[in-house]
Amino acid sequence: MATQIVMDHTGDRRHQFDPQNAFELADAEKRFRELTGKGFTAAARSAAGETIKVASFDPTAEETVFFPRLVGG
Amino acid sequence: MGFLLRIWRGSPDPPRFCAVRQLYRIVNIINSPEARGRGLLRRWLSERQLAQFDAFNFFDVIGCQTAKRYRIYYATAANVEELDKGGHPLMRYCFVPTGDLVPGDVMLAQKIALETDELAALELANKFQPSPQRLA
């Protein structure tokens, strides 16, 4: 199972999906597009543990984190 | 609350009730937004960052474009400092994700931003002189 983690005021919301399941995969891709369209940044970790920014939906990413647009505080 | 009082009054075994109440309290603490944010952050830190965070409640990040070192403190605003080679603060930055996020989430967003798109994050950040107590 892969997980999309969306940060919010409750800590986060988690959406799990099976990359082998076409319906769940389409749902996850739609969620990715909606969130990034709203200005969320998506990030994943490489096999070496490095943080990488994800520009397009990656069905092989085990865990993707989304955080809202950054602003100067 | 009334439910808990009824259990307590009718309970033939107050120590067991106390244990159950303590368990509820622990579960609530573990599931609080702050704890969830902290847990997520800890999972995403490198081994070195995690050790630093557990010991001092802050961790260091190397900027992906300039290789400068930044220190991210456990807070939700003005909590990022640029450090010189000796580890002294040079500048304080404030850039945060929109929305009312908990400290762990804010820190993770700042870490990801500095490690993947450092200059863009700094460009939108407000800049301050580092606080005197952190200069020492």
N, CA and C atoms of all chains as a GROMACS GRO file, in nm:
protein
  627
    1MET      N    1   0.083  -0.120   0.000
    1MET     CA    2   0.000   0.000   0.000
    1MET      C    3   0.087   0.126   0.000
    2ALA      N    4   0.044   0.226  -0.076
    2ALA     CA    5   0.113   0.355  -0.077
    2ALA      C    6   0.028   0.455   0.000
    3THR      N    7   0.091   0.560   0.049
    3THR     CA    8   0.017   0.657   0.131
    3THR      C    9   0.043   0.799   0.083
    4GLN      N   10  -0.065   0.876   0.078
    4GLN     CA   11  -0.055   1.020   0.054
    4GLN      C   12  -0.090   1.088   0.187
    5ILE      N   13  -0.001   1.172   0.235
    5ILE     CA   14  -0.021   1.239   0.365
    5ILE      C   15  -0.039   1.388   0.339
    6VAL      N   16  -0.154   1.438   0.379
    6VAL     CA   17  -0.185   1.579   0.353
    6VAL      C   18  -0.187   1.654   0.486
    7MET      N   19  -0.096   1.747   0.504
    7MET     CA   20  -0.090   1.823   0.630
    7MET      C   21  -0.213   1.911   0.645
    8ASP      N   22  -0.266   1.915   0.765
    8ASP     CA   23  -0.375   2.009   0.797
    8ASP      C   24  -0.375   2.038   0.947
    9HIS      N   25  -0.477   2.112   0.994
    9HIS     CA   26  -0.475   2.155   1.134
    9HIS      C   27  -0.489   2.039   1.233
   10THR      N   28  -0.530   1.922   1.186
   10THR     CA   29  -0.542   1.806   1.276
   10THR      C   30  -0.411   1.729   1.284
   11GLY      N   31  -0.309   1.779   1.218
   11GLY     CA   32  -0.183   1.705   1.206
   11GLY      C   33  -0.170   1.666   1.060
   12ASP      N   34  -0.250   1.569   1.017
   12ASP     CA   35  -0.254   1.531   0.876
   12ASP      C   36  -0.372   1.438   0.848
   13ARG      N   37  -0.405   1.428   0.720
   13ARG     CA   38  -0.502   1.328   0.673
   13ARG      C   39  -0.423   1.229   0.588
   14ARG      N   40  -0.454   1.101   0.604
   14ARG     CA   41  -0.379   0.998   0.529
   14ARG      C   42  -0.471   0.923   0.435
   15HIS      N   43  -0.425   0.905   0.312
   15HIS     CA   44  -0.502   0.833   0.211
   15HIS      C   45  -0.416   0.718   0.161
   16GLN      N   46  -0.463   0.597   0.185
   16GLN     CA   47  -0.386   0.481   0.138
   16GLN      C   48  -0.446   0.430   0.008
   17PHE      N   49  -0.360   0.380  -0.078
   17PHE     CA   50  -0.409   0.321  -0.202
   17PHE      C   51  -0.316   0.209  -0.247
   18ASP      N   52  -0.376   0.117  -0.321
   18ASP     CA   53  -0.301   0.004  -0.374
   18ASP      C   54  -0.258   0.040  -0.517
   19PRO      N   55  -0.128   0.055  -0.541
   19PRO     CA   56  -0.082   0.095  -0.676
   19PRO      C   57  -0.118  -0.007  -0.784
   20GLN      N   58  -0.152  -0.129  -0.743
   20GLN     CA   59  -0.191  -0.233  -0.841
   20GLN      C   60  -0.339  -0.223  -0.880
   21ASN      N   61  -0.413  -0.143  -0.802
   21ASN     CA   62  -0.556  -0.129  -0.827
   21ASN      C   63  -0.583  -0.003  -0.911
   22ALA      N   64  -0.632  -0.024  -1.033
   22ALA     CA   65  -0.647   0.087  -1.128
   22ALA      C   66  -0.739   0.198  -1.075
   23PHE      N   67  -0.848   0.160  -1.006
   23PHE     CA   68  -0.943   0.260  -0.955
   23PHE      C   69  -0.877   0.344  -0.845
   24GLU      N   70  -0.811   0.275  -0.753
   24GLU     CA   71  -0.746   0.346  -0.642
   24GLU      C   72  -0.633   0.434  -0.695
   25LEU      N   73  -0.563   0.384  -0.795
   25LEU     CA   74  -0.453   0.460  -0.853
   25LEU      C   75  -0.504   0.589  -0.920
   26ALA      N   76  -0.615   0.575  -0.990
   26ALA     CA   77  -0.674   0.692  -1.058
   26ALA      C   78  -0.720   0.794  -0.953
   27ASP      N   79  -0.775   0.744  -0.844
   27ASP     CA   80  -0.821   0.830  -0.735
   27ASP      C   81  -0.702   0.906  -0.674
   28ALA      N   82  -0.592   0.834  -0.654
   28ALA     CA   83  -0.471   0.894  -0.595
   28ALA      C   84  -0.413   1.000  -0.689
   29GLU      N   85  -0.415   0.970  -0.818
   29GLU     CA   86  -0.361   1.064  -0.916
   29GLU      C   87  -0.447   1.191  -0.919
   30LYS      N   88  -0.579   1.171  -0.909
   30LYS     CA   89  -0.672   1.285  -0.909
   30LYS      C   90  -0.645   1.372  -0.785
   31ARG      N   91  -0.626   1.305  -0.670
   31ARG     CA   92  -0.598   1.379  -0.546
   31ARG      C   93  -0.468   1.458  -0.561
   32PHE      N   94  -0.367   1.396  -0.621
   32PHE     CA   95  -0.238   1.464  -0.644
   32PHE      C   96  -0.258   1.590  -0.726
   33ARG      N   97  -0.334   1.576  -0.835
   33ARG     CA   98  -0.356   1.693  -0.924
   33ARG      C   99  -0.434   1.803  -0.853
   34GLU      N  100  -0.535   1.762  -0.777
   34GLU     CA  101  -0.617   1.862  -0.707
   34GLU      C  102  -0.533   1.940  -0.605
   35LEU      N  103  -0.454   1.865  -0.528
   35LEU     CA  104  -0.374   1.931  -0.423
   35LEU      C  105  -0.267   2.022  -0.482
   36THR      N  106  -0.193   1.971  -0.579
   36THR     CA  107  -0.087   2.055  -0.637
   36THR      C  108  -0.149   2.173  -0.712
   37GLY      N  109  -0.269   2.152  -0.767
   37GLY     CA  110  -0.341   2.262  -0.833
   37GLY      C  111  -0.379   2.372  -0.735
   38LYS      N  112  -0.400   2.333  -0.608
   38LYS     CA  113  -0.435   2.431  -0.505
   38LYS      C  114  -0.311   2.497  -0.446
   39GLY      N  115  -0.194   2.455  -0.491
   39GLY     CA  116  -0.070   2.518  -0.442
   39GLY      C  117   0.007   2.434  -0.341
   40PHE      N  118  -0.043   2.312  -0.313
   40PHE     CA  119   0.032   2.225  -0.222
   40PHE      C  120   0.161   2.179  -0.290
   41THR      N  121   0.265   2.160  -0.209
   41THR     CA  122   0.390   2.102  -0.258
   41THR      C  123   0.391   1.955  -0.220
   42ALA      N  124   0.430   1.871  -0.315
   42ALA     CA  125   0.438   1.727  -0.290
   42ALA      C  126   0.584   1.688  -0.277
   43ALA      N  127   0.614   1.603  -0.180
   43ALA     CA  128   0.752   1.557  -0.161
   43ALA      C  129   0.752   1.409  -0.125
   44ALA      N  130   0.860   1.344  -0.165
   44ALA     CA  131   0.877   1.202  -0.133
   44ALA      C  132   1.022   1.181  -0.093
   45ARG      N  133   1.055   1.059  -0.055
   45ARG     CA  134   1.194   1.029  -0.020
   45ARG      C  135   1.250   0.927  -0.117
   46SER      N  136   1.375   0.949  -0.156
   46SER     CA  137   1.440   0.854  -0.246
   46SER      C  138   1.481   0.730  -0.164
   47ALA      N  139   1.526   0.628  -0.234
   47ALA     CA  140   1.569   0.505  -0.166
   47ALA      C  141   1.682   0.536  -0.068
   48ALA      N  142   1.762   0.638  -0.099
   48ALA     CA  143   1.875   0.674  -0.013
   48ALA      C  144   1.831   0.761   0.106
   49GLY      N  145   1.702   0.794   0.111
   49GLY     CA  146   1.652   0.874   0.222
   49GLY      C  147   1.654   1.023   0.196
   50GLU      N  148   1.691   1.060   0.074
   50GLU     CA  149   1.695   1.201   0.036
   50GLU      C  150   1.554   1.255   0.010
   51THR      N  151   1.532   1.380   0.048
   51THR     CA  152   1.401   1.440   0.024
   51THR      C  153   1.395   1.492  -0.120
   52ILE      N  154   1.290   1.459  -0.191
   52ILE     CA  155   1.277   1.508  -0.329
   52ILE      C  156   1.139   1.569  -0.350
   53LYS      N  157   1.138   1.678  -0.427
   53LYS     CA  158   1.013   1.743  -0.462
   53LYS      C  159   0.951   1.664  -0.578
   54VAL      N  160   0.822   1.642  -0.572
   54VAL     CA  161   0.757   1.561  -0.676
   54VAL      C  162   0.669   1.652  -0.761
   55ALA      N  163   0.703   1.663  -0.890
   55ALA     CA  164   0.630   1.755  -0.977
   55ALA      C  165   0.511   1.687  -1.043
   56SER      N  166   0.521   1.556  -1.064
   56SER     CA  167   0.408   1.486  -1.125
   56SER      C  168   0.383   1.356  -1.049
   57PHE      N  169   0.263   1.305  -1.059
   57PHE     CA  170   0.222   1.187  -0.981
   57PHE      C  171   0.316   1.069  -1.006
   58ASP      N  172   0.366   1.011  -0.898
   58ASP     CA  173   0.456   0.897  -0.908
   58ASP      C  174   0.390   0.776  -0.840
   59PRO      N  175   0.339   0.681  -0.920
   59PRO     CA  176   0.269   0.567  -0.862
   59PRO      C  177   0.360   0.475  -0.781
   60THR      N  178   0.492   0.491  -0.797
   60THR     CA  179   0.584   0.402  -0.725
   60THR      C  180   0.626   0.461  -0.589
   61ALA      N  181   0.590   0.586  -0.564
   61ALA     CA  182   0.630   0.648  -0.436
   61ALA      C  183   0.551   0.584  -0.322
   62GLU      N  184   0.624   0.535  -0.224
   62GLU     CA  185   0.558   0.466  -0.112
   62GLU      C  186   0.484   0.565  -0.023
   63GLU      N  187   0.544   0.683  -0.005
   63GLU     CA  188   0.484   0.784   0.082
   63GLU      C  189   0.507   0.922   0.022
   64THR      N  190   0.401   0.995   0.003
   64THR     CA  191   0.411   1.132  -0.049
   64THR      C  192   0.348   1.226   0.052
   65VAL      N  193   0.421   1.332   0.086
   65VAL     CA  194   0.369   1.431   0.180
   65VAL      C  195   0.331   1.556   0.103
   66PHE      N  196   0.218   1.614   0.140
   66PHE     CA  197   0.172   1.739   0.078
   66PHE      C  198   0.164   1.847   0.184
   67PHE      N  199   0.223   1.961   0.158
   67PHE     CA  200   0.206   2.073   0.251
   67PHE      C  201   0.158   2.196   0.176
   68PRO      N  202   0.079   2.282   0.244
   68PRO     CA  203   0.022   2.400   0.176
   68PRO      C  204   0.130   2.499   0.133
   69ARG      N  205   0.091   2.590   0.047
   69ARG     CA  206   0.179   2.693  -0.007
   69ARG      C  207   0.254   2.766   0.106
   70LEU      N  208   0.382   2.792   0.082
   70LEU     CA  209   0.462   2.865   0.182
   70LEU      C  210   0.442   3.015   0.164
   71VAL      N  211   0.441   3.087   0.274
   71VAL     CA  212   0.433   3.233   0.270
   71VAL      C  213   0.531   3.290   0.372
   72GLY      N  214   0.569   3.415   0.351
   72GLY     CA  215   0.654   3.482   0.450
   72GLY      C  216   0.573   3.507   0.575
   73GLY      N  217   0.630   3.480   0.689
   73GLY     CA  218   0.552   3.492   0.815
   73GLY      C  219   0.582   3.622   0.888
   74MET      N  220  -1.816   1.245   3.034
   74MET     CA  221  -1.773   1.260   3.174
   74MET      C  222  -1.868   1.188   3.269
   75GLY      N  223  -2.002   1.207   3.246
   75GLY     CA  224  -2.102   1.141   3.328
   75GLY      C  225  -2.087   0.990   3.318
   76PHE      N  226  -2.057   0.946   3.199
   76PHE     CA  227  -2.036   0.803   3.174
   76PHE      C  228  -1.920   0.751   3.258
   77LEU      N  229  -1.812   0.827   3.260
   77LEU     CA  230  -1.694   0.785   3.336
   77LEU      C  231  -1.724   0.784   3.486
   78LEU      N  232  -1.802   0.886   3.533
   78LEU     CA  233  -1.836   0.891   3.676
   78LEU      C  234  -1.920   0.770   3.717
   79ARG      N  235  -2.016   0.734   3.626
   79ARG     CA  236  -2.100   0.618   3.657
   79ARG      C  237  -2.016   0.492   3.668
   80ILE      N  238  -1.918   0.480   3.579
   80ILE     CA  239  -1.831   0.361   3.584
   80ILE      C  240  -1.752   0.361   3.715
   81TRP      N  241  -1.702   0.482   3.750
   81TRP     CA  242  -1.618   0.491   3.870
   81TRP      C  243  -1.699   0.456   3.995
   82ARG      N  244  -1.823   0.514   4.004
   82ARG     CA  245  -1.906   0.489   4.122
   82ARG      C  246  -1.944   0.342   4.133
   83GLY      N  247  -1.969   0.282   4.017
   83GLY     CA  248  -2.015   0.144   4.020
   83GLY      C  249  -1.900   0.045   4.013
   84SER      N  250  -1.781   0.097   4.001
   84SER     CA  251  -1.669   0.006   3.982
   84SER      C  252  -1.627  -0.059   4.113
   85PRO      N  253  -1.624  -0.191   4.117
   85PRO     CA  254  -1.576  -0.258   4.237
   85PRO      C  255  -1.424  -0.254   4.246
   86ASP      N  256  -1.362  -0.201   4.140
   86ASP     CA  257  -1.216  -0.209   4.133
   86ASP      C  258  -1.156  -0.074   4.091
   87PRO      N  259  -1.154   0.026   4.185
   87PRO     CA  260  -1.103   0.159   4.148
   87PRO      C  261  -0.965   0.159   4.083
   88PRO      N  262  -0.869   0.078   4.128
   88PRO     CA  263  -0.738   0.081   4.060
   88PRO      C  264  -0.747   0.048   3.911
   89ARG      N  265  -0.838  -0.047   3.881
   89ARG     CA  266  -0.853  -0.082   3.740
   89ARG      C  267  -0.912   0.035   3.662
   90PHE      N  268  -1.009   0.106   3.726
   90PHE     CA  269  -1.068   0.224   3.662
   90PHE      C  270  -0.961   0.330   3.636
   91CYS      N  271  -0.875   0.348   3.738
   91CYS     CA  272  -0.766   0.447   3.721
   91CYS      C  273  -0.676   0.411   3.604
   92ALA      N  274  -0.649   0.281   3.591
   92ALA     CA  275  -0.562   0.236   3.481
   92ALA      C  276  -0.629   0.262   3.347
   93VAL      N  277  -0.762   0.237   3.341
   93VAL     CA  278  -0.834   0.261   3.215
   93VAL      C  279  -0.833   0.410   3.181
   94ARG      N  280  -0.854   0.494   3.286
   94ARG     CA  281  -0.855   0.639   3.264
   94ARG      C  282  -0.718   0.686   3.214
   95GLN      N  283  -0.613   0.630   3.272
   95GLN     CA  284  -0.478   0.666   3.230
   95GLN      C  285  -0.453   0.625   3.084
   96LEU      N  286  -0.507   0.508   3.050
   96LEU     CA  287  -0.491   0.459   2.912
   96LEU      C  288  -0.559   0.554   2.814
   97TYR      N  289  -0.682   0.599   2.849
   97TYR     CA  290  -0.754   0.695   2.765
   97TYR      C  291  -0.671   0.823   2.747
   98ARG      N  292  -0.613   0.868   2.858
   98ARG     CA  293  -0.534   0.991   2.854
   98ARG      C  294  -0.414   0.974   2.759
   99ILE      N  295  -0.348   0.858   2.769
   99ILE     CA  296  -0.230   0.832   2.684
   99ILE      C  297  -0.271   0.829   2.537
  100VAL      N  298  -0.384   0.761   2.510
  100VAL     CA  299  -0.432   0.750   2.371
  100VAL      C  300  -0.463   0.890   2.316
  101ASN      N  301  -0.525   0.974   2.400
  101ASN     CA  302  -0.556   1.111   2.358
  101ASN      C  303  -0.430   1.190   2.327
  102ILE      N  304  -0.327   1.174   2.409
  102ILE     CA  305  -0.201   1.245   2.389
  102ILE      C  306  -0.136   1.199   2.258
  103ILE      N  307  -0.134   1.067   2.236
  103ILE     CA  308  -0.070   1.011   2.117
  103ILE      C  309  -0.141   1.059   1.991
  104ASN      N  310  -0.274   1.075   1.999
  104ASN     CA  311  -0.352   1.114   1.880
  104ASN      C  312  -0.372   1.264   1.866
  105SER      N  313  -0.310   1.344   1.952
  105SER     CA  314  -0.329   1.488   1.942
  105SER      C  315  -0.262   1.538   1.813
  106PRO      N  316  -0.310   1.648   1.756
  106PRO     CA  317  -0.248   1.701   1.634
  106PRO      C  318  -0.097   1.724   1.652
  107GLU      N  319  -0.058   1.777   1.768
  107GLU     CA  320   0.085   1.804   1.793
  107GLU      C  321   0.167   1.676   1.788
  108ALA      N  322   0.113   1.571   1.851
  108ALA     CA  323   0.186   1.444   1.854
  108ALA      C  324   0.194   1.383   1.715
  109ARG      N  325   0.085   1.395   1.639
  109ARG     CA  326   0.086   1.341   1.502
  109ARG      C  327   0.188   1.415   1.416
  110GLY      N  328   0.191   1.548   1.429
  110GLY     CA  329   0.286   1.628   1.352
  110GLY      C  330   0.430   1.594   1.391
  111ARG      N  331   0.452   1.579   1.519
  111ARG     CA  332   0.586   1.545   1.567
  111ARG      C  333   0.628   1.407   1.516
  112GLY      N  334   0.532   1.315   1.517
  112GLY     CA  335   0.560   1.178   1.471
  112GLY      C  336   0.596   1.176   1.323
  113LEU      N  337   0.520   1.251   1.243
  113LEU     CA  338   0.547   1.256   1.099
  113LEU      C  339   0.685   1.318   1.074
  114LEU      N  340   0.714   1.427   1.144
  114LEU     CA  341   0.844   1.492   1.128
  114LEU      C  342   0.956   1.393   1.161
  115ARG      N  343   0.944   1.323   1.273
  115ARG     CA  344   1.050   1.231   1.316
  115ARG      C  345   1.076   1.124   1.210
  116ARG      N  346   0.968   1.079   1.144
  116ARG     CA  347   0.985   0.974   1.042
  116ARG      C  348   1.061   1.026   0.921
  117TRP      N  349   1.052   1.158   0.895
  117TRP     CA  350   1.113   1.214   0.774
  117TRP      C  351   1.253   1.271   0.799
  118LEU      N  352   1.297   1.276   0.923
  118LEU     CA  353   1.431   1.329   0.951
  118LEU      C  354   1.536   1.223   0.922
  119SER      N  355   1.655   1.270   0.882
  119SER     CA  356   1.767   1.178   0.865
  119SER      C  357   1.809   1.131   1.005
  120GLU      N  358   1.891   1.029   1.010
  120GLU     CA  359   1.936   0.975   1.139
  120GLU      C  360   2.001   1.084   1.224
  121ARG      N  361   2.084   1.162   1.159
  121ARG     CA  362   2.157   1.268   1.229
  121ARG      C  363   2.062   1.378   1.279
  122GLN      N  364   1.969   1.416   1.193
  122GLN     CA  365   1.872   1.520   1.231
  122GLN      C  366   1.783   1.471   1.346
  123LEU      N  367   1.747   1.344   1.341
  123LEU     CA  368   1.660   1.290   1.445
  123LEU      C  369   1.730   1.290   1.581
  124ALA      N  370   1.857   1.251   1.581
  124ALA     CA  371   1.934   1.251   1.707
  124ALA      C  372   1.942   1.393   1.764
  125GLN      N  373   1.966   1.489   1.675
  125GLN     CA  374   1.975   1.629   1.716
  125GLN      C  375   1.840   1.679   1.769
  126PHE      N  376   1.734   1.644   1.699
  126PHE     CA  377   1.599   1.688   1.738
  126PHE      C  378   1.560   1.629   1.874
  127ASP      N  379   1.588   1.501   1.893
  127ASP     CA  380   1.552   1.437   2.020
  127ASP      C  381   1.630   1.496   2.137
  128ALA      N  382   1.753   1.540   2.108
  128ALA     CA  383   1.838   1.595   2.216
  128ALA      C  384   1.808   1.742   2.243
  129PHE      N  385   1.782   1.821   2.139
  129PHE     CA  386   1.778   1.968   2.156
  129PHE      C  387   1.646   2.034   2.110
  130ASN      N  388   1.557   1.956   2.048
  130ASN     CA  389   1.432   2.013   1.995
  130ASN      C  390   1.455   2.104   1.874
  131PHE      N  391   1.568   2.092   1.810
  131PHE     CA  392   1.593   2.157   1.681
  131PHE      C  393   1.679   2.063   1.598
  132PHE      N  394   1.688   2.093   1.468
  132PHE     CA  395   1.777   2.013   1.383
  132PHE      C  396   1.833   2.102   1.273
  133ASP      N  397   1.944   2.061   1.215
  133ASP     CA  398   2.010   2.139   1.110
  133ASP      C  399   1.981   2.080   0.972
  134VAL      N  400   1.975   2.170   0.876
  134VAL     CA  401   1.945   2.132   0.738
  134VAL      C  402   2.050   2.200   0.650
  135ILE      N  403   2.095   2.132   0.546
  135ILE     CA  404   2.187   2.194   0.450
  135ILE      C  405   2.106   2.236   0.328
  136GLY      N  406   2.116   2.363   0.292
  136GLY     CA  407   2.044   2.415   0.176
  136GLY      C  408   2.092   2.347   0.049
  137CYS      N  409   1.998   2.311  -0.037
  137CYS     CA  410   2.032   2.231  -0.156
  137CYS      C  411   2.107   2.313  -0.261
  138GLN      N  412   2.093   2.447  -0.258
  138GLN     CA  413   2.156   2.526  -0.364
  138GLN      C  414   2.282   2.598  -0.320
  139THR      N  415   2.290   2.639  -0.193
  139THR     CA  416   2.406   2.715  -0.147
  139THR      C  417   2.495   2.635  -0.052
  140ALA      N  418   2.445   2.521  -0.006
  140ALA     CA  419   2.514   2.437   0.094
  140ALA      C  420   2.529   2.510   0.228
  141LYS      N  421   2.451   2.617   0.248
  141LYS     CA  422   2.452   2.686   0.378
  141LYS      C  423   2.380   2.599   0.480
  142ARG      N  424   2.413   2.622   0.609
  142ARG     CA  425   2.350   2.544   0.715
  142ARG      C  426   2.241   2.627   0.783
  143TYR      N  427   2.127   2.565   0.802
  143TYR     CA  428   2.014   2.631   0.868
  143TYR      C  429   1.973   2.547   0.989
  144ARG      N  430   1.926   2.615   1.092
  144ARG     CA  431   1.876   2.545   1.211
  144ARG      C  432   1.727   2.572   1.222
  145ILE      N  433   1.650   2.465   1.233
  145ILE     CA  434   1.504   2.477   1.244
  145ILE      C  435   1.463   2.441   1.386
  146TYR      N  436   1.403   2.540   1.455
  146TYR     CA  437   1.360   2.522   1.595
  146TYR      C  438   1.215   2.476   1.601
  147TYR      N  439   1.180   2.412   1.714
  147TYR     CA  440   1.043   2.364   1.734
  147TYR      C  441   0.951   2.482   1.762
  148ALA      N  442   0.888   2.532   1.660
  148ALA     CA  443   0.797   2.647   1.672
  148ALA      C  444   0.722   2.659   1.539
  149THR      N  445   0.633   2.756   1.532
  149THR     CA  446   0.554   2.770   1.409
  149THR      C  447   0.582   2.901   1.335
  150ALA      N  448   0.673   2.984   1.386
  150ALA     CA  449   0.704   3.109   1.316
  150ALA      C  450   0.842   3.159   1.354
  151ALA      N  451   0.907   3.227   1.261
  151ALA     CA  452   1.041   3.285   1.283
  151ALA      C  453   1.135   3.186   1.351
  152ASN      N  454   1.134   3.064   1.305
  152ASN     CA  455   1.207   2.956   1.374
  152ASN      C  456   1.321   2.897   1.293
  153VAL      N  457   1.359   2.968   1.184
  153VAL     CA  458   1.469   2.916   1.101
  153VAL      C  459   1.586   3.014   1.108
  154GLU      N  460   1.702   2.964   1.139
  154GLU     CA  461   1.820   3.050   1.145
  154GLU      C  462   1.927   2.999   1.049
  155GLU      N  463   1.992   3.094   0.984
  155GLU     CA  464   2.108   3.058   0.902
  155GLU      C  465   2.230   3.065   0.992
  156LEU      N  466   2.317   2.964   0.986
  156LEU     CA  467   2.433   2.959   1.074
  156LEU      C  468   2.560   2.982   0.995
  157ASP      N  469   2.660   3.039   1.064
  157ASP     CA  470   2.791   3.051   0.997
  157ASP      C  471   2.869   2.920   1.019
  158LYS      N  472   2.993   2.918   0.973
  158LYS     CA  473   3.071   2.794   0.982
  158LYS      C  474   3.097   2.751   1.126
  159GLY      N  475   3.096   2.852   1.216
  159GLY     CA  476   3.118   2.822   1.358
  159GLY      C  477   2.990   2.785   1.432
  160GLY      N  478   2.878   2.785   1.359
  160GLY     CA  479   2.751   2.749   1.421
  160GLY      C  480   2.679   2.866   1.486
  161HIS      N  481   2.726   2.989   1.458
  161HIS     CA  482   2.660   3.108   1.514
  161HIS      C  483   2.554   3.159   1.418
  162PRO      N  484   2.441   3.206   1.473
  162PRO     CA  485   2.333   3.253   1.384
  162PRO      C  486   2.369   3.382   1.311
  163LEU      N  487   2.341   3.384   1.182
  163LEU     CA  488   2.367   3.503   1.100
  163LEU      C  489   2.239   3.578   1.070
  164MET      N  490   2.133   3.505   1.047
  164MET     CA  491   2.006   3.565   1.006
  164MET      C  492   1.893   3.473   1.048
  165ARG      N  493   1.779   3.534   1.078
  165ARG     CA  494   1.660   3.454   1.114
  165ARG      C  495   1.556   3.472   1.004
  166TYR      N  496   1.490   3.363   0.968
  166TYR     CA  497   1.392   3.365   0.860
  166TYR      C  498   1.255   3.321   0.911
  167CYS      N  499   1.154   3.379   0.850
  167CYS     CA  500   1.018   3.334   0.879
  167CYS      C  501   0.946   3.303   0.749
  168PHE      N  502   0.926   3.176   0.722
  168PHE     CA  503   0.841   3.131   0.610
  168PHE      C  504   0.768   3.007   0.658
  169VAL      N  505   0.638   3.007   0.639
  169VAL     CA  506   0.556   2.899   0.694
  169VAL      C  507   0.449   2.856   0.593
  170PRO      N  508   0.403   2.734   0.604
  170PRO     CA  509   0.292   2.693   0.518
  170PRO      C  510   0.163   2.762   0.562
  171THR      N  511   0.074   2.791   0.469
  171THR     CA  512  -0.054   2.852   0.507
  171THR      C  513  -0.138   2.749   0.582
  172GLY      N  514  -0.238   2.799   0.653
  172GLY     CA  515  -0.320   2.708   0.734
  172GLY      C  516  -0.264   2.701   0.873
  173ASP      N  517  -0.346   2.652   0.962
  173ASP     CA  518  -0.308   2.651   1.103
  173ASP      C  519  -0.242   2.517   1.136
  174LEU      N  520  -0.115   2.503   1.094
  174LEU     CA  521  -0.048   2.374   1.111
  174LEU      C  522   0.027   2.366   1.243
  175VAL      N  523   0.046   2.245   1.289
  175VAL     CA  524   0.117   2.221   1.416
  175VAL      C  525   0.269   2.233   1.393
  176PRO      N  526   0.347   2.256   1.499
  176PRO     CA  527   0.491   2.278   1.482
  176PRO      C  528   0.563   2.169   1.401
  177GLY      N  529   0.533   2.043   1.426
  177GLY     CA  530   0.601   1.935   1.353
  177GLY      C  531   0.580   1.946   1.203
  178ASP      N  532   0.457   1.977   1.162
  178ASP     CA  533   0.426   1.991   1.019
  178ASP      C  534   0.497   2.112   0.960
  179VAL      N  535   0.497   2.224   1.035
  179VAL     CA  536   0.563   2.346   0.987
  179VAL      C  537   0.712   2.317   0.967
  180MET      N  538   0.773   2.250   1.064
  180MET     CA  539   0.916   2.221   1.055
  180MET      C  540   0.948   2.128   0.939
  181LEU      N  541   0.860   2.029   0.915
  181LEU     CA  542   0.884   1.937   0.804
  181LEU      C  543   0.872   2.011   0.670
  182ALA      N  544   0.773   2.099   0.659
  182ALA     CA  545   0.758   2.177   0.535
  182ALA      C  546   0.884   2.264   0.513
  183GLN      N  547   0.935   2.324   0.622
  183GLN     CA  548   1.055   2.409   0.609
  183GLN      C  549   1.177   2.326   0.570
  184LYS      N  550   1.189   2.208   0.629
  184LYS     CA  551   1.302   2.119   0.594
  184LYS      C  552   1.296   2.081   0.446
  185ILE      N  553   1.177   2.039   0.400
  185ILE     CA  554   1.162   1.998   0.260
  185ILE      C  555   1.194   2.117   0.168
  186ALA      N  556   1.143   2.236   0.204
  186ALA     CA  557   1.166   2.354   0.120
  186ALA      C  558   1.316   2.384   0.110
  187LEU      N  559   1.387   2.381   0.221
  187LEU     CA  560   1.530   2.414   0.218
  187LEU      C  561   1.612   2.306   0.149
  188GLU      N  562   1.567   2.182   0.157
  188GLU     CA  563   1.643   2.073   0.097
  188GLU      C  564   1.610   2.051  -0.051
  189THR      N  565   1.501   2.113  -0.098
  189THR     CA  566   1.463   2.090  -0.238
  189THR      C  567   1.452   2.219  -0.321
  190ASP      N  568   1.426   2.333  -0.255
  190ASP     CA  569   1.409   2.458  -0.331
  190ASP      C  570   1.445   2.575  -0.240
  191GLU      N  571   1.568   2.571  -0.193
  191GLU     CA  572   1.616   2.665  -0.090
  191GLU      C  573   1.593   2.812  -0.126
  192LEU      N  574   1.636   2.851  -0.245
  192LEU     CA  575   1.632   2.994  -0.280
  192LEU      C  576   1.489   3.046  -0.292
  193ALA      N  577   1.400   2.963  -0.341
  193ALA     CA  578   1.259   3.005  -0.352
  193ALA      C  579   1.201   3.027  -0.212
  194ALA      N  580   1.237   2.940  -0.118
  194ALA     CA  581   1.186   2.955   0.020
  194ALA      C  582   1.240   3.083   0.083
  195LEU      N  583   1.369   3.110   0.062
  195LEU     CA  584   1.430   3.229   0.123
  195LEU      C  585   1.379   3.358   0.059
  196GLU      N  586   1.345   3.348  -0.068
  196GLU     CA  587   1.298   3.467  -0.138
  196GLU      C  588   1.166   3.518  -0.079
  197LEU      N  589   1.081   3.426  -0.038
  197LEU     CA  590   0.953   3.472   0.016
  197LEU      C  591   0.957   3.492   0.167
  198ALA      N  592   1.069   3.453   0.230
  198ALA     CA  593   1.077   3.462   0.377
  198ALA      C  594   1.097   3.606   0.424
  199ASN      N  595   1.041   3.637   0.540
  199ASN     CA  596   1.075   3.762   0.607
  199ASN      C  597   1.204   3.738   0.684
  200LYS      N  598   1.290   3.841   0.686
  200LYS     CA  599   1.422   3.823   0.746
  200LYS      C  600   1.437   3.913   0.868
  201PHE      N  601   1.502   3.859   0.972
  201PHE     CA  602   1.523   3.934   1.096
  201PHE      C  603   1.667   3.910   1.143
  202GLN      N  604   1.711   4.000   1.231
  202GLN     CA  605   1.838   3.973   1.299
  202GLN      C  606   1.814   3.860   1.399
  203PRO      N  607   1.911   3.772   1.418
  203PRO     CA  608   1.890   3.662   1.513
  203PRO      C  609   1.868   3.715   1.655
  204SER      N  610   1.790   3.643   1.735
  204SER     CA  611   1.761   3.689   1.871
  204SER      C  612   1.886   3.682   1.957
  205PRO      N  613   1.907   3.781   2.048
  205PRO     CA  614   2.030   3.787   2.127
  205PRO      C  615   2.058   3.661   2.208
  206GLN      N  616   1.950   3.598   2.265
  206GLN     CA  617   1.975   3.480   2.349
  206GLN      C  618   2.032   3.363   2.269
  207ARG      N  619   2.001   3.362   2.136
  207ARG     CA  620   2.054   3.254   2.055
  207ARG      C  621   2.194   3.288   2.002
  208LEU      N  622   2.234   3.414   2.016
  208LEU     CA  623   2.366   3.455   1.968
  208LEU      C  624   2.477   3.402   2.058
  209ALA      N  625   2.444   3.385   2.186
  209ALA     CA  626   2.548   3.345   2.283
  209ALA      C  627   2.605   3.210   2.252
   0.00000   0.00000   0.00000
